[in-house]
């Protein structure tokens, strides 16, 4: 999990194949469920787009945290994924 977070934001879909594959490999190594602290850290690495479906995988991984259904994730004007997480929490209340 730490390696994925340390790698930084997901690349966009225009990135080179090596960057996409490295991100996929790191993501696949993270075991669910994650802790609330891990979920908050993971929420910070969404990239600008879907990253070939990996952003959805990351979102679902974050939602395995015990407090995911009541959490609030920091928003960012250029990152709709965190907004989506917060909207999913809001609709469950």
C-alpha positions as CSV (number, residue, x, y, z in Angstrom):
1,X,0.0,0.0,0.0
2,X,2.8,2.4,0.9
3,X,4.5,1.8,-2.4
4,X,1.4,2.8,-4.3
5,X,0.9,6.0,-2.3
6,X,4.6,6.8,-2.6
7,X,4.4,6.4,-6.4
8,X,2.1,9.5,-6.4
9,X,-1.0,10.2,-8.5
10,X,-2.2,7.8,-11.1
11,X,-1.0,8.6,-14.6
12,X,-3.5,9.7,-17.2
13,X,-4.5,7.4,-20.0
14,X,-2.0,9.2,-22.3
15,X,0.9,8.1,-20.2
16,X,3.5,5.6,-21.5
17,X,2.7,1.9,-21.1
18,X,5.4,1.4,-18.5
19,X,3.8,3.9,-16.1
20,X,0.4,2.4,-16.6
21,X,1.7,-1.1,-16.0
22,X,3.7,0.0,-12.9
23,X,0.6,1.6,-11.4
24,X,-1.5,-1.5,-12.1
25,X,1.1,-3.8,-10.5
26,X,1.2,-1.6,-7.4
27,X,-2.6,-1.4,-7.2
28,X,-2.9,-5.2,-7.5
29,X,-0.6,-5.7,-4.5
30,X,-2.9,-3.8,-2.1
31,X,-5.0,-6.2,-0.1
32,X,-8.5,-5.4,1.0
33,X,-9.8,-4.3,3.3
34,X,-7.8,-1.2,4.0
35,X,-7.8,0.8,7.2
36,X,-9.4,4.2,7.4
37,X,-5.9,5.8,7.5
38,X,-4.9,3.9,4.3
39,X,-8.2,4.9,2.6
40,X,-7.5,8.6,3.3
41,X,-4.0,8.2,1.8
42,X,-5.3,6.3,-1.2
43,X,-7.9,8.9,-1.9
44,X,-5.1,11.4,-2.5
45,X,-3.6,9.5,-5.5
46,X,-6.4,9.6,-8.0
47,X,-5.3,10.8,-11.3
48,X,-7.1,13.1,-13.8
49,X,-9.0,10.3,-15.5
50,X,-10.2,6.7,-15.3
51,X,-6.7,5.3,-16.0
52,X,-8.1,2.3,-17.9
53,X,-10.5,1.4,-15.1
54,X,-7.9,1.5,-12.3
55,X,-9.5,4.6,-10.7
56,X,-12.7,2.6,-10.2
57,X,-10.6,-0.2,-8.7
58,X,-9.0,2.3,-6.4
59,X,-12.4,3.8,-5.4
60,X,-13.8,0.3,-4.5
61,X,-10.6,-0.5,-2.6
62,X,-11.1,2.7,-0.5
63,X,-14.6,1.8,0.1
64,X,-13.5,-1.4,1.9
65,X,-12.3,0.7,4.9
66,X,-14.4,0.3,8.0
67,X,-15.3,4.0,8.1
68,X,-15.6,4.5,4.4
69,X,-19.4,5.0,4.6
70,X,-19.1,8.0,6.9
71,X,-15.7,9.4,5.8
72,X,-15.1,12.8,4.2
73,X,-12.3,13.0,1.7
74,X,-10.6,16.3,0.8
75,X,-11.9,17.7,-2.5
76,X,-9.8,19.1,-5.3
77,X,-11.2,21.2,-8.2
78,X,-9.4,19.1,-10.8
79,X,-10.1,15.7,-9.2
80,X,-13.7,14.5,-9.6
81,X,-12.9,11.1,-8.0
82,X,-12.7,12.5,-4.5
83,X,-16.0,14.3,-5.2
84,X,-17.5,11.0,-6.3
85,X,-16.3,9.3,-3.1
86,X,-17.9,12.0,-1.0
87,X,-21.1,11.9,-3.0
88,X,-21.3,8.1,-2.5
89,X,-21.0,8.6,1.2
90,X,-23.7,11.3,1.2
91,X,-26.2,9.1,-0.6
92,X,-25.7,6.3,1.9
93,X,-26.6,8.5,4.9
